[in-house]
Amino acid sequence: MAELEALKQQAAVRAAALVQSGTRIGLGTGSTARYAILELGRRLAAGELEGVMAVATSQASEDLARSLNIPVEPLTPEPLDIVIDGADEIDPQLNLIKGLGGALTREKLVEVQARRFAVIADHTKLVSRLGEKAPLPIEVVQFGVDSTVERLRALGARGELRRDAGALYITDNGNYIFHAHFPENASLASLERSLKGVLGVVETGLFLGMATVAYVATPEGVRELHAGA
């Protein structure tokens, strides 16, 4: 566990080095993204950065950023220069499953506006196909949740609603998350379209064609990956 945490930090520090003074940054959510926020805070405190503005993908990331004196503003239509965030799975085309940190909707809203989206992870997140290890988080509204889950099951989903200490997990948006597994031969693009068409679904954890680069830490060092490379 300690080794993986060290690898996460290495990937985060590598990506945080991309941030320059005067840029608008998207701050991801989760254990790996936390290291990137800490590194950005360190660089600001050391005078290595100035004039940056951040948009956070969760309340937890916003609170951490503010504690480090990183300026945070709401999401506006203005493009972001770079977003740094983790992933639960990364395939060879840099398609991602995200959302096990519970912030998938806000993450997608922020990352779709980024000129560059840098993914940070340790080597255990690399997969040959999405869904190989992790479930697909799907954010669903609370009202009529059982009906929404039945509609998802009709599409072939297996899984259950996420729980935290026995209670149903509630996102920053006041919604639930369904952790789904789908057949291995499911087309990602078709699956995304089908899921987004299900009444009661807010957003999915499929991030397809959004990442521009991935920094993946291995025991041999940090690898820089590009789609199809």
C-alpha positions, 0 to 999 in steps of 0.5 A: 500500500505504501509503495502504491501511494508513493507511485501515485505521488510521483505521477501527480508531481510529474503532471503538476509540473505542467502547470504554469503561472497565470493558468486556469486549472481543473482540480480532480478528486480522489487519492491520486488527485489529492497529491497533485493539489498538494504539489500545486499548493507547495509550488505556490507557497514556494513562489514557483507559481503565481496568478493561477486560478482553479476550479474544483471537481468536488467539495473535498478538493475545493476545501483542500485547495483553499486550505493551501491558499489555491484560489478557487472559482466556480465553473464558467464557460471559459476554457480551462488550460489544464485539468489534472485528475486520476482514473479508476481504469485506463485503456490503451486508447486512454479511455477511462472509467472514473467516478469511484471517488464519487465525483464523476459528474462534476469531473466530466463537467470540468474536464470537457472544458479543458484544453489539456486533460492529464490523467495521473495513476499508478500502474494498477489502473492500466487495463486492456479493456474498460471494466476489466477490474473496476465497476462503472459508476453511474450517477442516478437521481434519488427519486424513483431510484429503484425504477432507474436501476431496473431500466439499467438492468434491462440494458444488461447491467449487473451491480448495486447502489454504492453504500458508505458505512451501510448507508447509500452514498450521496454525491455532492449533487445529492444523487446516488451512484450505481456500480455497474458491470456490463458484458465484455463485448459491449461497445463503449460508445454505444453503451455510453449513448444507451446509458445517457438515454436512460431516464433517471441517469445523470451521468456515467463514469465513461470518459471516452476520448477526453484524456490527452496524456496519462502519467502512469507511475511504475516501479521503474519510473513514470511513463508518459502515455498517449492514445494508441501509443 
